[in-house]
Amino acid sequence: MSIDIKNLNKVKQAVNVCTMCGFCKSVCPSFKAIRWDSSVARGRVILSYGLLTGDIPADDSVIENIYTCTTCMDCVRRCPSKVDVVEIVELCRADLVKNGLILPKHKAAVESILKNGNPYNEKGTMAERLKVKPKKAKVGYFPGCSAAFRTPETANAAMSILKKLKIDHTVADCKCCGSVMQRIGWNNDDVVKMIKANVAAIKEQGIETLIMSCAGCYRMFKEEYKKYTEIPFKVLHLAEFLADQDIKLRPLKAKATYHDPCHLGRHAKVYDAPRAVIQKIPELEFKEMTNTRELSRCCGGGGGVRSAYPEESKAMAVARLEEAEFADLIITTCPFCVSNLRLGLGSGKKRVADLAELVDELL
């Protein structure tokens, strides 16, 4: 079917800048998993342009190729023409959604966010799920939906660290940060309403420094929120906060490596802080993977891929883990990465751990 295109007109010039050189194929995680040119950045540019001109119908294969992009931004880094492929993909998704072409899993997630404040169809707030009561404090912790409702061990570890460091803090009395809605192309008006409501709630609690352990939430607060409203508080990832703390950790004898989450790394340019914290662990044998920092390969868990295309997402995780064969311990700083890498790892002696959990164990 042909669709009514509005958003893609904003990136028509960028679409035409793509030279189809194929450099993106060497770094695209979904291409490595799917192996079709339509699943790589230049293929998605062609599909987007075809939708724009009406030459390509919005059939199931087109929708799948637009939505198997993890928005990891490695293609943008590699592109010699500096085409913002992530923007093109997300605007394309917005047009698809506006025409009613939203994937069932994504639709269910958005409906739950609008109804429950989280994408998992769970009742209650993040604070209620974590069994803590919000209060007024200068330091606030925003757990994010994944840590609150799916990996509470990460959220509990973060709060335990703050408690051990004797830092008076509270849990931000907020709903979903809105990243899920933006990534899948939902109506931005709803996203902005959520952004402004969250900022108002944080201000009401008197929070001056907001700490989070989710890379996706961090990128949303740090990069996206300021586009729509004033942010009267400092935003820090837990790794940034801990890097500046004089913490004493117990020794850990293990061979470890670190996986850079795309939203914390390429999107937000936070590379040094997590490594600085890891260096505080005595006796840990640390080694980088082949592709690290801005070259780090995506785990496959972002951009709505995990929920809609779990097999493809798992294949991306397996590919990333091949670079960590030497390690007993894979450390990262995002619950999405933790979850997807664990899925790719399966059973075995290797461990994937969030930095928050590791620090809490050793502090």
TORKOL-4160 file (C-alpha; in steps of 0.2 Angstrom, whole numbers, padded with zeros to 4 digits, m for minus):
363
<pt num="1" X="0000" Y="0000" Z="0000"/>
<pt num="2" X="0005" Y="0018" Z="m0003"/>
<pt num="3" X="0006" Y="0030" Z="0012"/>
<pt num="4" X="0004" Y="0048" Z="0016"/>
<pt num="5" X="0022" Y="0054" Z="0018"/>
<pt num="6" X="0025" Y="0070" Z="0028"/>
<pt num="7" X="0040" Y="0067" Z="0040"/>
<pt num="8" X="0052" Y="0061" Z="0026"/>
<pt num="9" X="0051" Y="0077" Z="0017"/>
<pt num="10" X="0062" Y="0084" Z="0030"/>
<pt num="11" X="0076" Y="0073" Z="0026"/>
<pt num="12" X="0074" Y="0072" Z="0007"/>
<pt num="13" X="0090" Y="0081" Z="0004"/>
<pt num="14" X="0099" Y="0069" Z="0016"/>
<pt num="15" X="0092" Y="0054" Z="0007"/>
<pt num="16" X="0099" Y="0061" Z="m0009"/>
<pt num="17" X="0116" Y="0063" Z="m0002"/>
<pt num="18" X="0119" Y="0045" Z="0001"/>
<pt num="19" X="0131" Y="0038" Z="m0012"/>
<pt num="20" X="0127" Y="0020" Z="m0009"/>
<pt num="21" X="0145" Y="0017" Z="m0006"/>
<pt num="22" X="0141" Y="0002" Z="0006"/>
<pt num="23" X="0154" Y="0007" Z="0020"/>
<pt num="24" X="0139" Y="0005" Z="0032"/>
<pt num="25" X="0139" Y="m0014" Z="0028"/>
<pt num="26" X="0155" Y="m0016" Z="0038"/>
<pt num="27" X="0147" Y="m0010" Z="0054"/>
<pt num="28" X="0128" Y="m0013" Z="0053"/>
<pt num="29" X="0123" Y="m0026" Z="0067"/>
<pt num="30" X="0107" Y="m0030" Z="0058"/>
<pt num="31" X="0115" Y="m0033" Z="0041"/>
<pt num="32" X="0127" Y="m0046" Z="0050"/>
<pt num="33" X="0112" Y="m0055" Z="0057"/>
<pt num="34" X="0100" Y="m0054" Z="0042"/>
<pt num="35" X="0112" Y="m0053" Z="0027"/>
<pt num="36" X="0101" Y="m0043" Z="0015"/>
<pt num="37" X="0106" Y="m0027" Z="0008"/>
<pt num="38" X="0089" Y="m0020" Z="0012"/>
<pt num="39" X="0093" Y="m0022" Z="0031"/>
<pt num="40" X="0108" Y="m0011" Z="0030"/>
<pt num="41" X="0109" Y="0008" Z="0031"/>
<pt num="42" X="0110" Y="0011" Z="0012"/>
<pt num="43" X="0096" Y="m0001" Z="0009"/>
<pt num="44" X="0085" Y="0008" Z="0022"/>
<pt num="45" X="0089" Y="0024" Z="0013"/>
<pt num="46" X="0083" Y="0017" Z="m0003"/>
<pt num="47" X="0067" Y="0011" Z="0005"/>
<pt num="48" X="0064" Y="0027" Z="0013"/>
<pt num="49" X="0066" Y="0036" Z="m0003"/>
<pt num="50" X="0055" Y="0024" Z="m0012"/>
<pt num="51" X="0041" Y="0027" Z="0001"/>
<pt num="52" X="0044" Y="0046" Z="m0001"/>
<pt num="53" X="0042" Y="0045" Z="m0020"/>
<pt num="54" X="0028" Y="0032" Z="m0019"/>
<pt num="55" X="0038" Y="0020" Z="m0030"/>
<pt num="56" X="0039" Y="0007" Z="m0016"/>
<pt num="57" X="0024" Y="0001" Z="m0006"/>
<pt num="58" X="0024" Y="0000" Z="0013"/>
<pt num="59" X="0022" Y="m0019" Z="0013"/>
<pt num="60" X="0028" Y="m0031" Z="0026"/>
<pt num="61" X="0045" Y="m0033" Z="0020"/>
<pt num="62" X="0048" Y="m0014" Z="0019"/>
<pt num="63" X="0041" Y="m0012" Z="0037"/>
<pt num="64" X="0052" Y="m0026" Z="0044"/>
<pt num="65" X="0068" Y="m0018" Z="0036"/>
<pt num="66" X="0064" Y="m0001" Z="0043"/>
<pt num="67" X="0061" Y="m0009" Z="0061"/>
<pt num="68" X="0076" Y="m0021" Z="0062"/>
<pt num="69" X="0087" Y="m0005" Z="0063"/>
<pt num="70" X="0093" Y="m0004" Z="0081"/>
<pt num="71" X="0097" Y="0015" Z="0079"/>
<pt num="72" X="0114" Y="0011" Z="0085"/>
<pt num="73" X="0121" Y="0026" Z="0075"/>
<pt num="74" X="0137" Y="0016" Z="0069"/>
<pt num="75" X="0132" Y="0019" Z="0051"/>
<pt num="76" X="0132" Y="0037" Z="0054"/>
<pt num="77" X="0149" Y="0037" Z="0062"/>
<pt num="78" X="0155" Y="0027" Z="0047"/>
<pt num="79" X="0146" Y="0036" Z="0033"/>
<pt num="80" X="0158" Y="0047" Z="0022"/>
<pt num="81" X="0144" Y="0058" Z="0017"/>
<pt num="82" X="0138" Y="0061" Z="0035"/>
<pt num="83" X="0120" Y="0055" Z="0031"/>
<pt num="84" X="0110" Y="0055" Z="0047"/>
<pt num="85" X="0103" Y="0037" Z="0044"/>
<pt num="86" X="0095" Y="0036" Z="0062"/>
<pt num="87" X="0085" Y="0052" Z="0059"/>
<pt num="88" X="0079" Y="0045" Z="0042"/>
<pt num="89" X="0074" Y="0029" Z="0050"/>
<pt num="90" X="0065" Y="0037" Z="0064"/>
<pt num="91" X="0056" Y="0049" Z="0053"/>
<pt num="92" X="0051" Y="0035" Z="0042"/>
<pt num="93" X="0044" Y="0025" Z="0056"/>
<pt num="94" X="0034" Y="0041" Z="0062"/>
<pt num="95" X="0026" Y="0041" Z="0044"/>
<pt num="96" X="0022" Y="0022" Z="0045"/>
<pt num="97" X="0014" Y="0024" Z="0062"/>
<pt num="98" X="0004" Y="0039" Z="0057"/>
<pt num="99" X="m0003" Y="0028" Z="0043"/>
<pt num="100" X="m0008" Y="0015" Z="0055"/>
<pt num="101" X="0007" Y="0004" Z="0051"/>
<pt num="102" X="0013" Y="0000" Z="0068"/>
<pt num="103" X="0020" Y="m0017" Z="0074"/>
<pt num="104" X="0008" Y="m0026" Z="0086"/>
<pt num="105" X="0022" Y="m0027" Z="0099"/>
<pt num="106" X="0026" Y="m0009" Z="0098"/>
<pt num="107" X="0007" Y="m0004" Z="0098"/>
<pt num="108" X="0005" Y="m0014" Z="0114"/>
<pt num="109" X="0020" Y="m0005" Z="0122"/>
<pt num="110" X="0014" Y="0012" Z="0118"/>
<pt num="111" X="m0003" Y="0009" Z="0124"/>
<pt num="112" X="0004" Y="0002" Z="0141"/>
<pt num="113" X="0015" Y="0018" Z="0142"/>
<pt num="114" X="0000" Y="0029" Z="0140"/>
<pt num="115" X="m0011" Y="0019" Z="0152"/>
<pt num="116" X="0002" Y="0013" Z="0165"/>
<pt num="117" X="0017" Y="0024" Z="0163"/>
<pt num="118" X="0028" Y="0009" Z="0157"/>
<pt num="119" X="0029" Y="m0002" Z="0141"/>
<pt num="120" X="0027" Y="m0018" Z="0151"/>
<pt num="121" X="0009" Y="m0018" Z="0155"/>
<pt num="122" X="0013" Y="m0017" Z="0173"/>
<pt num="123" X="0003" Y="m0008" Z="0186"/>
<pt num="124" X="0010" Y="0004" Z="0199"/>
<pt num="125" X="0024" Y="0017" Z="0198"/>
<pt num="126" X="0043" Y="0013" Z="0197"/>
<pt num="127" X="0045" Y="0018" Z="0215"/>
<pt num="128" X="0030" Y="0006" Z="0220"/>
<pt num="129" X="0038" Y="m0008" Z="0211"/>
<pt num="130" X="0054" Y="m0005" Z="0220"/>
<pt num="131" X="0046" Y="m0003" Z="0236"/>
<pt num="132" X="0052" Y="0014" Z="0240"/>
<pt num="133" X="0043" Y="0030" Z="0244"/>
<pt num="134" X="0048" Y="0046" Z="0234"/>
<pt num="135" X="0052" Y="0061" Z="0245"/>
<pt num="136" X="0061" Y="0078" Z="0243"/>
<pt num="137" X="0080" Y="0077" Z="0241"/>
<pt num="138" X="0094" Y="0085" Z="0231"/>
<pt num="139" X="0100" Y="0069" Z="0223"/>
<pt num="140" X="0087" Y="0058" Z="0213"/>
<pt num="141" X="0088" Y="0041" Z="0206"/>
<pt num="142" X="0078" Y="0037" Z="0190"/>
<pt num="143" X="0078" Y="0018" Z="0188"/>
<pt num="144" X="0069" Y="0018" Z="0171"/>
<pt num="145" X="0056" Y="0005" Z="0166"/>
<pt num="146" X="0067" Y="m0009" Z="0162"/>
<pt num="147" X="0077" Y="m0009" Z="0178"/>
<pt num="148" X="0061" Y="m0006" Z="0188"/>
<pt num="149" X="0050" Y="m0019" Z="0181"/>
<pt num="150" X="0062" Y="m0032" Z="0173"/>
<pt num="151" X="0079" Y="m0031" Z="0181"/>
<pt num="152" X="0076" Y="m0024" Z="0198"/>
<pt num="153" X="0092" Y="m0030" Z="0204"/>
<pt num="154" X="0101" Y="m0016" Z="0194"/>
<pt num="155" X="0089" Y="m0003" Z="0202"/>
<pt num="156" X="0091" Y="m0010" Z="0219"/>
<pt num="157" X="0110" Y="m0010" Z="0217"/>
<pt num="158" X="0111" Y="0008" Z="0212"/>
<pt num="159" X="0101" Y="0013" Z="0227"/>
<pt num="160" X="0111" Y="0002" Z="0238"/>
<pt num="161" X="0127" Y="0011" Z="0232"/>
<pt num="162" X="0120" Y="0028" Z="0236"/>
<pt num="163" X="0115" Y="0022" Z="0253"/>
<pt num="164" X="0132" Y="0014" Z="0256"/>
<pt num="165" X="0140" Y="0031" Z="0251"/>
<pt num="166" X="0128" Y="0039" Z="0264"/>
<pt num="167" X="0121" Y="0050" Z="0250"/>
<pt num="168" X="0103" Y="0057" Z="0254"/>
<pt num="169" X="0093" Y="0053" Z="0239"/>
<pt num="170" X="0076" Y="0049" Z="0233"/>
<pt num="171" X="0068" Y="0039" Z="0218"/>
<pt num="172" X="0061" Y="0051" Z="0205"/>
<pt num="173" X="0043" Y="0050" Z="0205"/>
<pt num="174" X="0041" Y="0049" Z="0186"/>
<pt num="175" X="0034" Y="0038" Z="0172"/>
<pt num="176" X="0043" Y="0031" Z="0157"/>
<pt num="177" X="0056" Y="0043" Z="0150"/>
<pt num="178" X="0048" Y="0042" Z="0132"/>
<pt num="179" X="0063" Y="0034" Z="0123"/>
<pt num="180" X="0053" Y="0019" Z="0118"/>
<pt num="181" X="0039" Y="0030" Z="0110"/>
<pt num="182" X="0052" Y="0041" Z="0101"/>
<pt num="183" X="0062" Y="0026" Z="0094"/>
<pt num="184" X="0047" Y="0017" Z="0086"/>
<pt num="185" X="0040" Y="0033" Z="0079"/>
<pt num="186" X="0025" Y="0037" Z="0090"/>
<pt num="187" X="0016" Y="0054" Z="0089"/>
<pt num="188" X="0029" Y="0066" Z="0097"/>
<pt num="189" X="0015" Y="0076" Z="0105"/>
<pt num="190" X="0013" Y="0062" Z="0117"/>
<pt num="191" X="0031" Y="0061" Z="0120"/>
<pt num="192" X="0033" Y="0079" Z="0124"/>
<pt num="193" X="0018" Y="0078" Z="0136"/>
<pt num="194" X="0027" Y="0065" Z="0146"/>
<pt num="195" X="0044" Y="0074" Z="0145"/>
<pt num="196" X="0036" Y="0090" Z="0153"/>
<pt num="197" X="0027" Y="0080" Z="0166"/>
<pt num="198" X="0043" Y="0071" Z="0171"/>
<pt num="199" X="0053" Y="0087" Z="0172"/>
<pt num="200" X="0039" Y="0095" Z="0183"/>
<pt num="201" X="0038" Y="0080" Z="0195"/>
<pt num="202" X="0057" Y="0080" Z="0197"/>
<pt num="203" X="0057" Y="0099" Z="0200"/>
<pt num="204" X="0043" Y="0096" Z="0213"/>
<pt num="205" X="0054" Y="0084" Z="0223"/>
<pt num="206" X="0068" Y="0097" Z="0223"/>
<pt num="207" X="0080" Y="0086" Z="0214"/>
<pt num="208" X="0096" Y="0095" Z="0208"/>
<pt num="209" X="0106" Y="0080" Z="0202"/>
<pt num="210" X="0097" Y="0066" Z="0193"/>
<pt num="211" X="0106" Y="0049" Z="0192"/>
<pt num="212" X="0102" Y="0035" Z="0181"/>
<pt num="213" X="0108" Y="0018" Z="0177"/>
<pt num="214" X="0099" Y="0015" Z="0160"/>
<pt num="215" X="0109" Y="0021" Z="0145"/>
<pt num="216" X="0093" Y="0024" Z="0135"/>
<pt num="217" X="0085" Y="0035" Z="0148"/>
<pt num="218" X="0101" Y="0044" Z="0150"/>
<pt num="219" X="0102" Y="0048" Z="0132"/>
<pt num="220" X="0084" Y="0054" Z="0132"/>
<pt num="221" X="0086" Y="0065" Z="0147"/>
<pt num="222" X="0103" Y="0072" Z="0142"/>
<pt num="223" X="0100" Y="0074" Z="0123"/>
<pt num="224" X="0081" Y="0074" Z="0119"/>
<pt num="225" X="0073" Y="0083" Z="0134"/>
<pt num="226" X="0082" Y="0099" Z="0132"/>
<pt num="227" X="0074" Y="0101" Z="0114"/>
<pt num="228" X="0057" Y="0103" Z="0122"/>
<pt num="229" X="0059" Y="0111" Z="0139"/>
<pt num="230" X="0071" Y="0118" Z="0151"/>
<pt num="231" X="0080" Y="0105" Z="0162"/>
<pt num="232" X="0084" Y="0114" Z="0179"/>
<pt num="233" X="0094" Y="0099" Z="0186"/>
<pt num="234" X="0110" Y="0090" Z="0182"/>
<pt num="235" X="0109" Y="0073" Z="0173"/>
<pt num="236" X="0122" Y="0060" Z="0176"/>
<pt num="237" X="0124" Y="0042" Z="0172"/>
<pt num="238" X="0128" Y="0032" Z="0188"/>
<pt num="239" X="0145" Y="0028" Z="0180"/>
<pt num="240" X="0149" Y="0047" Z="0178"/>
<pt num="241" X="0144" Y="0049" Z="0196"/>
<pt num="242" X="0154" Y="0034" Z="0203"/>
<pt num="243" X="0169" Y="0040" Z="0193"/>
<pt num="244" X="0171" Y="0055" Z="0204"/>
<pt num="245" X="0168" Y="0046" Z="0220"/>
<pt num="246" X="0182" Y="0040" Z="0231"/>
<pt num="247" X="0176" Y="0022" Z="0233"/>
<pt num="248" X="0185" Y="0007" Z="0240"/>
<pt num="249" X="0181" Y="m0009" Z="0231"/>
<pt num="250" X="0185" Y="m0027" Z="0236"/>
<pt num="251" X="0197" Y="m0037" Z="0224"/>
<pt num="252" X="0189" Y="m0047" Z="0210"/>
<pt num="253" X="0200" Y="m0060" Z="0201"/>
<pt num="254" X="0192" Y="m0062" Z="0184"/>
<pt num="255" X="0195" Y="m0058" Z="0166"/>
<pt num="256" X="0184" Y="m0044" Z="0161"/>
<pt num="257" X="0179" Y="m0033" Z="0147"/>
<pt num="258" X="0167" Y="m0019" Z="0144"/>
<pt num="259" X="0153" Y="m0017" Z="0131"/>
<pt num="260" X="0149" Y="0001" Z="0127"/>
<pt num="261" X="0130" Y="0004" Z="0125"/>
<pt num="262" X="0126" Y="0013" Z="0110"/>
<pt num="263" X="0115" Y="0026" Z="0118"/>
<pt num="264" X="0128" Y="0030" Z="0132"/>
<pt num="265" X="0143" Y="0029" Z="0119"/>
<pt num="266" X="0140" Y="0035" Z="0102"/>
<pt num="267" X="0124" Y="0044" Z="0106"/>
<pt num="268" X="0130" Y="0053" Z="0122"/>
<pt num="269" X="0149" Y="0051" Z="0120"/>
<pt num="270" X="0152" Y="0044" Z="0138"/>
<pt num="271" X="0166" Y="0032" Z="0136"/>
<pt num="272" X="0179" Y="0036" Z="0150"/>
<pt num="273" X="0168" Y="0036" Z="0165"/>
<pt num="274" X="0163" Y="0017" Z="0165"/>
<pt num="275" X="0181" Y="0012" Z="0162"/>
<pt num="276" X="0187" Y="0024" Z="0176"/>
<pt num="277" X="0175" Y="0014" Z="0188"/>
<pt num="278" X="0181" Y="m0003" Z="0182"/>
<pt num="279" X="0199" Y="0002" Z="0185"/>
<pt num="280" X="0194" Y="0005" Z="0204"/>
<pt num="281" X="0192" Y="m0014" Z="0205"/>
<pt num="282" X="0208" Y="m0022" Z="0212"/>
<pt num="283" X="0215" Y="m0038" Z="0204"/>
<pt num="284" X="0203" Y="m0037" Z="0190"/>
<pt num="285" X="0211" Y="m0042" Z="0173"/>
<pt num="286" X="0203" Y="m0030" Z="0161"/>
<pt num="287" X="0205" Y="m0031" Z="0142"/>
<pt num="288" X="0195" Y="m0021" Z="0128"/>
<pt num="289" X="0186" Y="m0030" Z="0114"/>
<pt num="290" X="0192" Y="m0028" Z="0096"/>
<pt num="291" X="0178" Y="m0015" Z="0093"/>
<pt num="292" X="0176" Y="m0003" Z="0107"/>
<pt num="293" X="0172" Y="0015" Z="0112"/>
<pt num="294" X="0165" Y="0024" Z="0096"/>
<pt num="295" X="0168" Y="0008" Z="0086"/>
<pt num="296" X="0159" Y="m0003" Z="0098"/>
<pt num="297" X="0146" Y="m0015" Z="0090"/>
<pt num="298" X="0128" Y="m0015" Z="0095"/>
<pt num="299" X="0121" Y="m0029" Z="0106"/>
<pt num="300" X="0105" Y="m0029" Z="0096"/>
<pt num="301" X="0094" Y="m0024" Z="0110"/>
<pt num="302" X="0089" Y="m0006" Z="0105"/>
<pt num="303" X="0077" Y="0003" Z="0093"/>
<pt num="304" X="0062" Y="m0008" Z="0097"/>
<pt num="305" X="0071" Y="m0023" Z="0088"/>
<pt num="306" X="0071" Y="m0034" Z="0104"/>
<pt num="307" X="0052" Y="m0034" Z="0106"/>
<pt num="308" X="0047" Y="m0035" Z="0088"/>
<pt num="309" X="0061" Y="m0046" Z="0081"/>
<pt num="310" X="0068" Y="m0056" Z="0095"/>
<pt num="311" X="0078" Y="m0069" Z="0084"/>
<pt num="312" X="0087" Y="m0056" Z="0074"/>
<pt num="313" X="0090" Y="m0046" Z="0090"/>
<pt num="314" X="0098" Y="m0062" Z="0098"/>
<pt num="315" X="0109" Y="m0065" Z="0083"/>
<pt num="316" X="0116" Y="m0048" Z="0085"/>
<pt num="317" X="0120" Y="m0051" Z="0103"/>
<pt num="318" X="0129" Y="m0068" Z="0098"/>
<pt num="319" X="0139" Y="m0058" Z="0086"/>
<pt num="320" X="0144" Y="m0045" Z="0098"/>
<pt num="321" X="0149" Y="m0059" Z="0111"/>
<pt num="322" X="0161" Y="m0067" Z="0099"/>
<pt num="323" X="0172" Y="m0052" Z="0102"/>
<pt num="324" X="0172" Y="m0056" Z="0121"/>
<pt num="325" X="0177" Y="m0075" Z="0120"/>
<pt num="326" X="0192" Y="m0071" Z="0131"/>
<pt num="327" X="0182" Y="m0064" Z="0146"/>
<pt num="328" X="0174" Y="m0072" Z="0160"/>
<pt num="329" X="0164" Y="m0056" Z="0164"/>
<pt num="330" X="0156" Y="m0044" Z="0152"/>
<pt num="331" X="0152" Y="m0028" Z="0160"/>
<pt num="332" X="0140" Y="m0015" Z="0153"/>
<pt num="333" X="0130" Y="0000" Z="0159"/>
<pt num="334" X="0112" Y="m0003" Z="0152"/>
<pt num="335" X="0098" Y="m0015" Z="0157"/>
<pt num="336" X="0094" Y="m0017" Z="0138"/>
<pt num="337" X="0112" Y="m0023" Z="0134"/>
<pt num="338" X="0112" Y="m0034" Z="0150"/>
<pt num="339" X="0096" Y="m0042" Z="0145"/>
<pt num="340" X="0101" Y="m0045" Z="0127"/>
<pt num="341" X="0119" Y="m0050" Z="0130"/>
<pt num="342" X="0113" Y="m0063" Z="0142"/>
<pt num="343" X="0100" Y="m0069" Z="0130"/>
<pt num="344" X="0114" Y="m0071" Z="0117"/>
<pt num="345" X="0126" Y="m0079" Z="0130"/>
<pt num="346" X="0114" Y="m0093" Z="0135"/>
<pt num="347" X="0119" Y="m0105" Z="0148"/>
<pt num="348" X="0138" Y="m0106" Z="0153"/>
<pt num="349" X="0151" Y="m0100" Z="0165"/>
<pt num="350" X="0152" Y="m0082" Z="0158"/>
<pt num="351" X="0143" Y="m0068" Z="0166"/>
<pt num="352" X="0135" Y="m0052" Z="0160"/>
<pt num="353" X="0134" Y="m0039" Z="0173"/>
<pt num="354" X="0128" Y="m0021" Z="0175"/>
<pt num="355" X="0141" Y="m0010" Z="0182"/>
<pt num="356" X="0129" Y="m0005" Z="0196"/>
<pt num="357" X="0127" Y="m0023" Z="0202"/>
<pt num="358" X="0146" Y="m0026" Z="0201"/>
<pt num="359" X="0150" Y="m0011" Z="0211"/>
<pt num="360" X="0137" Y="m0014" Z="0224"/>
<pt num="361" X="0144" Y="m0032" Z="0227"/>
<pt num="362" X="0161" Y="m0026" Z="0229"/>
<pt num="363" X="0158" Y="m0010" Z="0239"/>
